[in-house]
Amino acid sequence: MNREIILGLVALLLAVQTVHGEINYDVESFGSTATGELTPFWMVSNNYGIVPLKPNNAYLKGTVKYQNDLGALKLQAGVDAVTAEQHTSNLRLHQLYMDVSYRKLQLTVGSKEYYNSFLDRKLSQGDMCFSGNSRPNPEALLGFPEYADVPLTKGILKVKADFAVGKSLEDDYILRAKNQGATYTTGVLYHHKSLFLKIDIPEGKIPLTLTAGLVHAAQWGGWVSSGDVHKQPASFQDFIRIVMCSSGGESASEGDRINVLGNHLGTMNARLDYKKNGFGIAVYKQHFFDDKSGLEYANWRDGIWGGEICFPNRLIEKVVIEYLHTKNQSGPFHFIVYDNRYHYRGGGQDEYYNNGAYAQGWSYFGRTIGNPLLTSPEYNKDGDLYFKNNRVESTHAGISGKLLPDLSYRILLTHMSGYGSMGNPFLTKKNSFSFLTECSYVPAAWHGWMLGLQLASDYGSLYGNSFGGSLKIAKRGIICGRR
């Protein structure tokens, strides 16, 4: 199957060479070593599932992209393949997609790395819905990837939105990774959508920007190994139920008829920015919800509370500080009648990223699709597919800048505490301190070559003690087209 796709794409790329446009390439090699049982946390996390969890690993990734600018219409296609040592599969397609854009409206079809968040891609600990921690899954996505002006608002009000449907390709991994008695789900379908609004006061008046947005995601369809319904409803009418977050029909399980069809989650986002004379400061809150109680803000303590500071100098360009809390989960009880015996809200025990029908929860190929500090199922040593540590608390800092015009750096520092889950708490709290320092050297005289170095460590009972380093060498350039 992969060979047929690759051959088809090679034929496509050979065909588009005859069309006015540009074809670029990017080749990247990576190798790392570590002293512990696992590759250090920040060396693995938020890298789209490429870096293996097992230590002393390596990968080679090759990318080819085609792009053509036809004025208001733009075309782009891309493919990259990864071969990795110490990974779940040795050779695989990582991305395979095509973009068609008209002005600011874009249609993407295929597997493409997706990131749609106001959290900093390189310095944040990770978005609660889509952090870039797992492999991209194939989907069709229509939306405005960049903010577009709302008519009649003189550029003050801007909007960004998307709507996507997709399908999991992890069935072979699930059947291979699970233990003999584990509950599992195959053939999972995906849907997600988002809407962000930005109020941008023109410069020279009030240098403030207010951003607010809502992200909704769902898993549905597929085949479940346990429960009263194995084949999950997947008709067009059921898709409308997923989009509208409504309860299941007659063919759905009893739980989905009482509540909503499928596994739903999302975020409510708010951010305030101040920028003037190259200096910027921002504060934000990303509120996470996993069911109705989260939408009602019963778990208001949970989510990411953070801020950014941007400096008008090269040595320290940006600092990000965040606090993550997921311990509340709307309270410890689920579907109880509240009375004077309990001083907690019913409808709690939200079990973030877990779901009764979709055993692997909000993960893809063993890695969480959301924030990686909620420990991915790939870390489970017993072959269970669900999240065993989703009640966490962390403080996190990220720093970036340039030591020289061609030498940039990034530093991540995270202290995290894990408490297990509401249903299965750890007997004692598990802690970890994770550190990453990274330098990238891209001199113009090297004509597209890049050298990257990382040092990373974990210390504590959550991920064990490990110290490691990595070396990355990459080369990018133009195969044909504009130069």
Buried (B, 14 or more C-beta within 10 A) or exposed (E): EEEEBBEEBEEEBEEBEEEEBBBBBBBBBBBBBBEBEBBBBBBBBBBBBBBBBBBBBBBBBBBBBBBBBEEEEBBBBBBBBBBBEBBBEEEBBBBBBBBBBEEBEBEBBBBBBBEBBBBBEEBBBBBBBBBBBBBBBBBEBBBBBEBBBBEEEEEEBBBBBBBBBBBBBBBEBBEEBBEEEBBBBBBBBBBBBBBBBBBBEEEEEEBEBEBBBBBBBBBBBBBBBEBEBEEBBBEEEBBEBBBEBEBBBEBBBEBBBEBBBBBBBBBBBBBBBEBEEEEBBBEBBBBBBBBBBBBEEBBEBBBBBBBBBBBEEEEBBBBBBBBBBBBBBBBBBBEBEEEEEEEEBBBBBBBBBBBBBBBBBBBBBBBBBBBBBBBBBBBBEEEBBBBBBBBBBBBBBBBBBBEEEBBBBBBBBBBBBBBBBBEEBBEEBBBBBBBBBBBBBBEEEEEBBBBBBBBBBBBBBBBBBBBBBBBBEBBBEEEEBEE
